[in-house]
Amino acid sequence: MADVLVVGGGPAGLSAALFTAKNDLETIVFDTDETWMHKAHLFNYLGIDSMDGSEFMDVSREQVESFGVQRNQGEEVTAVEDAGDGFTVTTDVGEYNADYVVLATGADRSLAEELGCATTEEGIVDVSVNMETSVEDAYATGAMVRAEEWQAVIAAGDGAAAALNILSKEKGEHYHDFDVPADAE
């Protein structure tokens, strides 16, 4: 059993996974590599002058793997269920269980709807400022929570917000993932 299951391997999903794995939560990402980033070129992503979207994805995947994230590349999620004491994610390979689930499937809201997450009048997944849905411990990020404001850096921020809320719940207090130069040594 993992601590966190992340459905989607774009900027939102990988950002959530980075924060949770970096803070010792066993994290699995299911990534079918259908991210819009392969059609993008980054000029407006903070800290990046110019980078092809596919190159960005390669670098991001390497980074999350370096923190111990298990990336199940090409493993398609077919269902997400509330198991009462966590979640069960069903894929074309098998079933996985975890305490938390982060949905990062772009504009595809079908898994969130099947899980029973509330939606707004616009048809987007309704989330708190921490990206938590109406289903406790289930989070939605990126394009699934915005009508049209889709942007990689916003999605990555959504993933980070979800992860920090998970970490705060796990630690029993507000948690800030803030590193100092000595941490890099």
KAMO-V952560 format. One record per residue. N is the residue number from 1. RES is the residue in one small letter. OMEGA is omega in degrees with one decimal (none if undefined). Layout:
n->N res->RES omega->OMEGA
n->N res->RES omega->OMEGA
This chain:
n->1 res->m omega->177.5
n->2 res->a omega->172.7
n->3 res->d omega->-174.2
n->4 res->v omega->172.5
n->5 res->l omega->-179.4
n->6 res->v omega->179.9
n->7 res->v omega->-179.1
n->8 res->g omega->-174.9
n->9 res->g omega->173.9
n->10 res->g omega->-177.8
n->11 res->p omega->-179.1
n->12 res->a omega->-178.3
n->13 res->g omega->-179.1
n->14 res->l omega->177.2
n->15 res->s omega->177.5
n->16 res->a omega->-178.4
n->17 res->a omega->179.2
n->18 res->l omega->-178.0
n->19 res->f omega->-176.3
n->20 res->t omega->-179.8
n->21 res->a omega->179.5
n->22 res->k omega->-178.7
n->23 res->n omega->169.4
n->24 res->d omega->171.1
n->25 res->l omega->179.1
n->26 res->e omega->-171.3
n->27 res->t omega->175.9
n->28 res->i omega->176.2
n->29 res->v omega->174.3
n->30 res->f omega->-169.8
n->31 res->d omega->177.0
n->32 res->t omega->177.2
n->33 res->d omega->176.9
n->34 res->e omega->-177.8
n->35 res->t omega->176.2
n->36 res->w omega->-177.5
n->37 res->m omega->179.0
n->38 res->h omega->177.7
n->39 res->k omega->-171.9
n->40 res->a omega->165.9
n->41 res->h omega->-174.4
n->42 res->l omega->169.5
n->43 res->f omega->-172.5
n->44 res->n omega->178.3
n->45 res->y omega->-175.5
n->46 res->l omega->177.9
n->47 res->g omega->-179.3
n->48 res->i omega->177.7
n->49 res->d omega->-177.3
n->50 res->s omega->179.3
n->51 res->m omega->174.3
n->52 res->d omega->-178.4
n->53 res->g omega->178.5
n->54 res->s omega->176.2
n->55 res->e omega->177.5
n->56 res->f omega->179.6
n->57 res->m omega->178.3
n->58 res->d omega->179.9
n->59 res->v omega->-179.3
n->60 res->s omega->178.6
n->61 res->r omega->177.6
n->62 res->e omega->-178.4
n->63 res->q omega->-178.2
n->64 res->v omega->177.9
n->65 res->e omega->179.4
n->66 res->s omega->176.9
n->67 res->f omega->173.5
n->68 res->g omega->176.8
n->69 res->v omega->173.1
n->70 res->q omega->178.9
n->71 res->r omega->177.9
n->72 res->n omega->-176.1
n->73 res->q omega->176.9
n->74 res->g omega->-179.4
n->75 res->e omega->-174.5
n->76 res->e omega->176.6
n->77 res->v omega->-179.1
n->78 res->t omega->179.3
n->79 res->a omega->172.2
n->80 res->v omega->-177.8
n->81 res->e omega->172.4
n->82 res->d omega->-177.0
n->83 res->a omega->-179.7
n->84 res->g omega->178.6
n->85 res->d omega->-178.2
n->86 res->g omega->-175.3
n->87 res->f omega->172.4
n->88 res->t omega->175.7
n->89 res->v omega->178.1
n->90 res->t omega->179.1
n->91 res->t omega->176.0
n->92 res->d omega->179.6
n->93 res->v omega->-176.5
n->94 res->g omega->179.7
n->95 res->e omega->179.3
n->96 res->y omega->179.5
n->97 res->n omega->177.7
n->98 res->a omega->177.3
n->99 res->d omega->-176.0
n->100 res->y omega->173.2
n->101 res->v omega->175.3
n->102 res->v omega->178.5
n->103 res->l omega->-176.9
n->104 res->a omega->-171.7
n->105 res->t omega->179.5
n->106 res->g omega->-178.0
n->107 res->a omega->178.0
n->108 res->d omega->-176.1
n->109 res->r omega->-172.0
n->110 res->s omega->179.8
n->111 res->l omega->177.6
n->112 res->a omega->178.9
n->113 res->e omega->178.9
n->114 res->e omega->177.8
n->115 res->l omega->179.9
n->116 res->g omega->178.1
n->117 res->c omega->178.2
n->118 res->a omega->175.7
n->119 res->t omega->178.7
n->120 res->t omega->176.2
n->121 res->e omega->178.5
n->122 res->e omega->179.9
n->123 res->g omega->177.4
n->124 res->i omega->179.7
n->125 res->v omega->-178.9
n->126 res->d omega->-178.6
n->127 res->v omega->172.5
n->128 res->s omega->177.4
n->129 res->v omega->178.2
n->130 res->n omega->177.5
n->131 res->m omega->177.8
n->132 res->e omega->179.8
n->133 res->t omega->176.2
n->134 res->s omega->174.6
n->135 res->v omega->-176.0
n->136 res->e omega->178.3
n->137 res->d omega->172.7
n->138 res->a omega->-175.1
n->139 res->y omega->176.0
n->140 res->a omega->-171.5
n->141 res->t omega->170.3
n->142 res->g omega->-172.6
n->143 res->a omega->-179.5
n->144 res->m omega->-179.0
n->145 res->v omega->-178.6
n->146 res->r omega->-178.5
n->147 res->a omega->-177.3
n->148 res->e omega->-176.1
n->149 res->e omega->-177.7
n->150 res->w omega->-176.3
n->151 res->q omega->-176.0
n->152 res->a omega->-177.0
n->153 res->v omega->175.4
n->154 res->i omega->179.3
n->155 res->a omega->178.8
n->156 res->a omega->176.3
n->157 res->g omega->176.2
n->158 res->d omega->178.9
n->159 res->g omega->178.2
n->160 res->a omega->178.9
n->161 res->a omega->177.8
n->162 res->a omega->-178.5
n->163 res->a omega->179.6
n->164 res->l omega->176.5
n->165 res->n omega->175.9
n->166 res->i omega->-179.5
n->167 res->l omega->176.9
n->168 res->s omega->177.4
n->169 res->k omega->-178.2
n->170 res->e omega->-176.2
n->171 res->k omega->178.6
n->172 res->g omega->177.6
n->173 res->e omega->178.3
n->174 res->h omega->-177.2
n->175 res->y omega->178.0
n->176 res->h omega->178.2
n->177 res->d omega->-175.7
n->178 res->f omega->-179.4
n->179 res->d omega->175.6
n->180 res->v omega->-177.4
n->181 res->p omega->-179.9
n->182 res->a omega->178.7
n->183 res->d omega->-177.4
n->184 res->a omega->-177.4
n->185 res->e omega->none
